Amino acid sequence: MYKFNPNLYTDIRIENNISTDIRIENNAIVENKEYSKNGAIIRVFDGKLWYTSSITNFDNIQKEINYLSKLANENPNIKKIKS
């Protein structure tokens, strides 16, 4: 279970990451997309700015949430959603 700051909005999405290699071969642009393993996109919103991070190591999700939360300014107007 992840811990979220109640004064910030936090969003986590799991999706496939795509790595794109763009290079010039024979005077033409060649694009090579390589699908990698699943990754997590983590966003923290303080009411003014979004703070975003993308990681592939799911063991570090809480660490990234904490890092982004420290960058953001706590906003007491953001209500904690009760389940």
Summary of the structure (lengths in Angstrom):
residues: 83
radius of gyration: 17.2
end to end distance: 13.9
largest distance: 58.8
contacts: 188
relative contact order: 0.28
helix: 17%
strand: 49%
